[in-house]
Structure formats: structure tokens, C-alpha cells
Amino acid sequence: MVALANRYLPHNSSSFFGANNRMERMTSKWLLCFAVVGFYNVVRQSKAEDVKVWAVNTNFDNPRNWEGGRLPCANDRVIFSPSSSSVVLMPASLAAAEMVLPVNGELVFPSNAVFNLTGNTAQGSCVGQDAQFKPIVDYWYSPDNWNISSDRAYPRFPSRRNKAVSHAYRVPCTFDSVQFPARTSFSVQGINPAPTITSLRINDLDYNTEDLSKLLASSTGKLLFHDNPTLNIVNSPCSDPSGCICGNQKPPVFSIICAFKFPCAELKCLDPITVTGHCCPICATKIIATTNSDFRMDRFLELHDKLYNEIFNQVDSFTSKISDNEVQIVFVDDTATNSLANKLALLMHTIYNTDVKSVQSYGINSITIQKSERFRNQPSTSDQQSSSNGMSSGGIAGLIIAIIICSGLGAALYIYKKRQIEGFSFARFDLQSDKIELELGTTPHDELEPGDAPSSAAAAKDSGKGFDNPIYGTSVPTEDSSDAEESPEVNDFVENPMFNILEDSSK
């Protein structure tokens, strides 16, 4: 890297960065950081921590940093505001008529950079004019200034910001790793109250507490991190198998975060829901699971991995632990269909709720669902069907078979423990509507309570079967009213849904 020196300035330019010439005093460590060549690569996924990546910069070639959003051309007069106190990463090649420098600041050029001041203000297609550099000093606690990488966020498309991640979780939590990407300059303020993070990486170099203190005390560090902030680096990633609570949803941090999100945006639904960690009500679906000591976050997320296929990749989802015994899953449509998020949430709720009432393999005591259903400008039925049909019938069959295999594995574990089966279930969901149905087998007859015993006629009719299977045409008793509000409706059936699904897929 090469720091700009006085000998490169035109004679009619302003003074260079003040009398003490701060560019000559740049720390060697910061110069080494900027010397690294190559694009920033998002850090590896880790189930022990989320990674929060600073999303904004003060780079010269970022249109956001220029008045009017226009980068300067070769005949422009480049002007850095006298009050601008920033580190600016310069391009490898730059031509301008002249450059007016700030009183206090630093320009960083890549190695072997080409810098040409022509003195021409009107030539060719580029009509020279003043180009004003006005970088924004960004706030640490603004949710829009961070990108998140997490094993609990679905789908994992780097090009898309996940709308299901709440505002509190977009800002670094106690168990998170923080990164400022390579080949970028930045300017951060408002780091108060002092955040606690697991690790810090700036321009491909890891910083511990001692290294960070040295950087913050340097002239460069004061331009990068304003107002002498304190950052606590504890090197303590989340080690709880049930997950860790972020902590940003508590005061005073949550109030600071939400100050950047008010007023709330106009919503497309008439019945938004309140989600823990979100500053405003949103159009979404959420599932709340109360857990016990057997709950494991990675086991809980296995179902998400199975269901996010070519149809559900249009749904944003994020799972977080919101209390010692509560886990929240949020689902938001990434398209205008306003239906897939509800379908996915209902399907997951059905499977989890069935597990709660039978195998209990997830360590969940109870499961509830809440969803937005009334949308403005709801697409027509044909549009919804077109979106839903994005998944082939063979894909649907494969999805259901995978779910049944998972249920079978859970049942096998249950048999191993209990040496008997109290029932079984098939889950069926309809992509053309929000309806999800269960077919439940009854408890074996020798375990029925006297009050629940079947009539003599029914017993005679079913004497050849060990249990009532819906495929034989018997009706299934509905759930009692106490469970009706929290669970999808259980109806009577006379056919096994797998036959219909597999028959459709073969066609």
C-alpha cells in the first residue's frame, strides 16, 4: 500500500490533512490490512455462533458516498469536505482534474496504484464539475448496517437479506463473531452501551482485546471508530446445545435499535403479528415451542433442512431462543404470494405437534402457531396455484416420503424405549390452500379406558384388525376442544393420503 504524499499534490490544491500529516503516521498494521488482495469471503458457518458482517463502507468507488450518488469522472474536481474525518480506500486507478483534501483524514491506495491529476476540467464526454465526497458515519446499533450469516436462517442465499431475522438479532449479540470485510474502509459511531462479542476480525486480521486497544488509540483507529468506544471481546461462543439468547431484545439496547426503524413501514396485511425481537408488527407466521431439558437446537433444525426445497426457498425463516424454555420460528414470504410462509409453518406445526403427542423426540412440551392471513391486493387463485405448482408432484411425493421416514425413525426409537406403539400418523398438506390434515391411528383396543370402549357392533366389525386404520374406512375421532385452538384441524378420512400423492406423482 502507498500513502498519498505532498509531492503528488497539484500546486493549487489545499493543504494535505493538516500540519501533522496523518497519512505518514498510518499504522503498519492497518496498511497491511489493506494490502490483502481479493474479495471478502463470508466466514465459515458455525453452529456455535452467528456471524455479523458490517455491510456499509466509506470506499471511494461507492456511489453512496458521493453527493447525488454519482462517481467522479476524469475531468471532475474531486472535493473532500474539510470536516470529513474518515479513512477512504482509494481505487487502483484514478484520474481527476484536481483533488481538494480534507483537514483530517486518510486516503489509502492499493500497491502499484495509478493516480493521475490532469488539470483538465472540460474535455471529451466528461464535462468537468465539482464532485463532493460526503461519506456517512454509520451507527453500530442500526440493523440495516449488518449482514447476518447463521445456521438458523433459511434459506442461505448470500444475495438476499433474510426478512425473518428480527431487528434485535441483526445487530451483534453476545455470542456472535463480528467482521469488517477486507478491501473496505468504514466509519462507525454510536457504540454505546459497550457491546460484548465473541471475536472481531477487521480486513482479514483477528483482533483480541490488546490488539483492539492499540488500534483504537491510533490516529487511524480514531477515524474508524469514533468517540473512543469500548468493545468487549470475550472469546466465548455459545456452547449450550439448546441455543443461546441474544440479549439485544432487552432494554436499553432494544430501544436504541428500534430508534432506527421508526416510524414503522406500511404493511400489506390487515392482521400483522408481534414477533419477539422485531421493532414493529409484521406480516408473518410464527411458531413458539416450549422446550424441556431434552431439547437440542441442531436436532430441532433438521426438519427445516428437509423442508427447504425448491418450493420453500421462497420463504424466509429464522429460529431463535427467546427465553430459557422458549424457541421462536418466524416465517416471511419473499414473494407477493402471501401463502407459502403459512403453508410451511402449518406443515412444521403439524409435524412438531404430532411429535409432542406421541414420540416426543424433539424435547418439546407444547407448540403454538400464529399467522397473518388477510392481505391487501392478494394475488388471484390462479397466481397462487402457479406459485405453488413450482414444485413437481414427484418433489411433493419425495417430501412426504422423507417426512414419513423421519417419523418412522422416531417411532423406532419410541418402540425401542416403550416396546409398543400407541398410534401412528400421516401428515397431508394441500398446496392449493392453507389446509393441513392428519390421519391418526387409534390406541390399541386393549389399552382403551372402559368409557372409550367401542360398541359391540363396531368391535365385531373390527375384530380382524389390531387397530383402526383410516384406509379401512373407519372414522377418526377429532381432538378435544382444548387442543383445537393450537393445532390444525383433525378431520375424518376414508383413504390413505399417500396413495393419492403417489398416484398424482406417477401421472
N, C-alpha and C positions, 0 to 999 in steps of 0.2 A: 504494500500500500504506500501511497505517496501523499503527504500532506501538502496542501497548496501553500506556496511561499510568496513573499513580497515580489520577487523578481518576475513572477508570472502575471502581475497586475498591469493593466494599461495606465499610463501616466495620469489620465483624467479620472481615475476611479477613486472611490472613497478609501479611507484608511482600512487596514486589514485587521478586523477582530479585536481592536483595542491595542493599547500600548504593550501589554504583556504578551501579545502574540500567542494566544491559546492553542493555535494549531501546532506550534512547535512543541507544546507541552503535552500532547496526547499520550496517554499511557501506552506502553508497548503491548500490554495485554489486549487493549481494545483494538489496536492496529492489527494484531494477529488474528483477532476475531473476524474482522472484515476481509482479511486476506483469503479466507477459505472460499474456494470456488465451488459452485454447484448450487442447485436449488435446494430449498429446505425440504427435508423428508420427515413426515409426521412420525413421531416416535412409536415404538412397538406397543401393541396392545398389552395391557396388564390387568388381570382381574383384581389386583391389589390396589389399584389406583386409577383415577381418571387423569387425563392429560388436558390441560387448558393451554391453548396456544394464542398468543397475542395476535390479533387479526388486523391491526392498523399500523401504519408506518409513516415516517417523515422522509421517505426517499424522494430524490429529485424527480424521478420519472413517474411519480404517482400524480395523476391529474387532480386528485382530491386536494393536493397541497398548493394548487395554483388558483389565483383569482380567476373566476369564470370557468374553471375546470379545463383550461387549455394549456398544454405543454408549450414552452417557448420554441420558436424556430430559429434558424441560424442567424437571421438578421435582427432578432429581438434584443432589447436591452433587459437583461436579467437583473431583477432587483430583489435583494433580501431585505426585509424590513429591519430597521435599526433596532427595534425592540424584540426581534426574533432571537430567542436563545435556544438553539436546537443543534443536534448533530444531524447532518444531512449526508446520506450516502449518495454519491455522485455517479453518473453513468460512465461506462468505459470510454465513450466517445462523446464529446460535447463541443458544439460550435455556437458562438453567440457574438453579437456585435460588441457588447461590453458587459461587465458584471459589477454591480454595486453590492458590497458585502456588508453584513451586519456588524454592530459594535461587538457583540459577544456571540460566539457560535463556533461550530467546527464543520468543515467540509472534508469528506473522506473519499478519496479517489481509489479505484482498483489499481493494482500493479499494471504498469505499462499503459496507463490511460492516455488518451489523446484529447488535449484541451486546447481549443483554438479560439482566440478572441480576434475577430476580423476587423472591427471598427466600422463595418458597413451596416447601415440601418435601412437601406431600401435597395434590394437587388433581387431579380428573378421573381418567382411566385411567392416568396415570403416577404411580405411588406413589414418592415421593422416597426415594432411598437414596444411599449413597456410591458413586461411580464412580471407580475408581482408574486413572489413566493410567500404564501401565508400558511405555514403548517399549523395543524391543530394539536394542541396539547390535550391528550386524551386521559380519561379518568379510569382508574383501576376498577372501580365498582360498577362501571357501566356494562350491562350484559352484552351489548352489541359489539364490544371490543374484544370478545373472546370467541374462539372456536373450540369445540369440545370433541375429544376422542375418548370413547367409553365402550366397554364391553356390554353395558346395559342399555345402549342406544341402538335402535333398529330403524331402518336398515343402515348399513355403514357406507353411505355414499359420501366421499370426501367433498364432492362438488355441491352438496346440498346441506343447508343448515337445518338441523332437526327441530321442528316446531314443537315437539312434545317435551323437549328439555325445558324445565321451568327456569325462570329468571334467576332464582337463588342458586341453581346448580350450574349456570353458565359462568359464574364468577368462581375463581379458585376456592375450593373447600380445604379444610384442614388436611385431608388425606390425599390431596392432588399434587401432581407434578406440573410445574409451570415452565413454559418455554417461550422465549423470544426468538423468532426464526433467524437463521443465517441470512446474510446479504440484505439485511434491513436495518434502518435506523429508526428510532422511536423516541417518544417523549411522553412520560407518564406522570400524572399528578393525582392528588386525592387519595393517597394510600393511607387512609386513616378512618377507622381504627386499624392498627397494625395487623395484617393478615398472617396466619400461620400456614405454611405449606410444607410438603414433604421434600421437594427438591426444586432446584432452579437451574435452568440452562439458558444461556444467552449466547447466540451466534456460535452454536456447536461447542461451547465450553461449559462445563459444570461448575457451579459456584457453591461453596459451602459458606457458613456464616462469616468466617475470617476473610475469604476472598471478596464477598459482597461488601463487607465493611470498607475494604480498601478501595473498591470501585466507587462506592458512594462518597468517599472522601475526596476523590479525584475531581479535576475540573470536568472531565468527560462524564463521570457519574452524576454530577450535579445537573448536567444538561439532559441526561437520560431520565433520571428520577428526581423530580422536583420536590422542594420543601423538606429536604432531609428526612426521608421516610424511614420506617423500621419494617423489615420483613423478617419474620421468624422462620428459619429453615430447620425443621426438627428431624428430618430423615426417618419418619415413622409412618410408612404406608399402612393402609388398612389391613389388619390381619384377622379380623373377625369373619368366620365363614358365612355368617348370616348377613354380612354387609355392614357398612358404617354410615352414620348420619352426617350429612354435610355440615349443618350448623348455621348456614347462611340464612335460613328461614326464620331466625330469631332476631329480636332487636339487639342492638341498634342497626346491625348490618342490613337487615332486610328492608328497613325504611330507607336507607341510603340507596340500595339497589333499585327500589321501586320509584325513587325520585326521578330516575332516568326514563321511566316507562309511562309516566302520567302526562297528559290525560290518556285514558285507555282508548284503544282504537275501536272504531265501529265494527260490530260483529255481523256475521252472515246468518246467525241463528237467533231465534227468539227465546231460546231456553239454555243459555250458557251455564256451565257448571264451575264451581270453585275448586281449584286444584292446589294442593299444598306446594308452596314454592313459587307459584305464579302470582304476579302482582295484580293481575286483572282476571275476571271471569273469562273463560274461553269456550269456544265451540269444540267439544271433545267428548271422549268417553274415558272414564277412569274405573279401575278395579282396585279395591282395598282388600288386602289379605291380612288377617290377624294370624300371627305365627306363634310357634312354640319352640322349645329347645332343639327340636329335630330339624328345624328349617335350615336350608343351605341355599345361598343365593345362586351358585353355579348350577345346582340341580334344578332350581326354580326356572332358570333361564333356558334350560334345554328345550322346553316346549316352544319357546319363542324361536329358537333356531330352526325347529322343524316346520313352523308355520309361515315363516317369512320366505315365501317362494315368489314365483313370477307374478302372482296377483297381489299379494300383500306388501310388495315392495313400494306400493303407492300409499302406504300408511306409515307415518312417523310414530315411534313408540319409545318411551323411556321408563325404566324401572328404577325406583329409589327406595331406600329405607327411610321412613319419615318419623319413626319412633322406635322404642326398644322392641316392640312386638307388632309393628305395622309396616307393610310394604305397599307402595303405590305404583300402579302401572297406568301410564297416560297414553291414549291413542288419539292421533290427529290425522285427518285426511290431508294428503299432499296435493290432491286434485280437487276439482269443484264438484265431484260426485256426491260427497257428503254421505256416503253409505258404507264404504269398505271398513272404515275405522270401527263402526258399530258392529259390523259382521265379525271382524276379527276378535273384538272384545267379547262379544257374546259367545263365540266359539271357545275362547280360552276360559271364560267364566264357567261354561258348561263342563268342560273337562276338569277344571280345578274343583268345582262344586261336587262333581261325581266322586272325585278322589277323597274329598272331605268326608263323604257319606259312606265310603267303602274302604279302600286300601289305605288311605292316609299316608301316602308315600312322600308327599311334599313338605310335611311338617306344618300344615295349615290347619287352624282351628275353625275359621269361617272365611267366607268370601262374599263381597258385595259389589254391585255394579251401579254406575250412574252415567247417563248419557244424554247428549243433546240430540233431539230428533226433529225439531221444527226449524227448517232453514228457509231463508229468503231466497227467491229465484232458484228453487230446487229444480235440477235438471229433469227432463221428461223421463218417463219409464223406459223408453227405448234407449235413451242415453245411458241410464244406469245399467240396463241389460248389456249394452255394448261394452261398458267398462267391466262388468262382471264377467263377461264372456272372454275376457282377456286370458283366462286360464282354461286350458283344454280340459275336456272331460276325462282324458287319461290322467291329467295332473290332479284333478279332483279325486279320482279313484286312488291314486298313489298317496295323496294326502290323507284320506280316510284310512287307508290300509296302514300307513305309518302310525296314525293315532291309535288304531286298534292293536298294533304290535306293541306300542308303548304300554297300552292298558294291559295287554297280556303279560308283559314283563312285570308290571306292578302286581297283577293278580298272582303270578307265580311266586313272587316274594311273599305275598299275603298267605298263599297256600302253605308255603314253607313254614311260616310262623304259626298259622292257625289250624292247618290241616283240614280246612273246609272252606267252601265258597258260600258266602252269604248272598250273593247275587252277581249280576253282571250287567253291563250296559253297552249300548251302541249310541254314538252321537251322530246326528244328522243335521247338516245346516243347508239352508237354501240360499244360493247366491242371488236369487231374484227378489228376495225380501229380507227382512230382518229376523225371520223366524228360525229358531234353532230348537230341535226336539230331541228328546231322549227316549229310548226304549229300555225299560228296566225289567229284569227278571225278578220274580218274587222270591222270598225267602223259602228254603225247603220246608215241605209241609210238616215234618216232624219237629220244626222249631217254631211253628206258629203258636201264638197265645190262644187260649180257648176262645176268647172273644173274636179272634180273627180267623177262626177255622172256616173253611169253605163249606157250602151246603153239601148235603149228601149227594144231590144230583150232580153238582159240579165235581165232587170228589170222584164219583163213578166215571164221569166223562174223562177226567184227567188221570185215571188210575194208571194208565200206561206211560205217564211222564213223571220224571223226578222233580220237575219244576215247571212253572208256567212260562212258556216262551211265546213272545208276540207273533212269531212266524206261524204258530198253530191256530191263531185266530182268537186267542183269549184277550180280554181287555186288561189294561194295566191300571191299577188304582192310582189316582192323582195324589200329589204331595199334599200334606195338610196346609191349612191357610197360613200357618206361622212361617212357612218357608216360601210362600208364593211371592212375596214382595222382593225377595233377594235372589230368586232363582228363575231361570227361564221356565215357561210353562211346560208341564209334562202331560201329553195327550195320549189317547188310545190309538193303537195301531193294529193292523192286521197283516202287515208284511214286514220283512226284514229289509231295512233301507239299503243294505249293501248290495242286494240283488238288483235294485233299481239303478244304483250308481254304476255298478259294473256293467249292467246291460246297456246303459247310456254310453259309457266309455267305449264299449265294443262297437257301437254304431258309429 
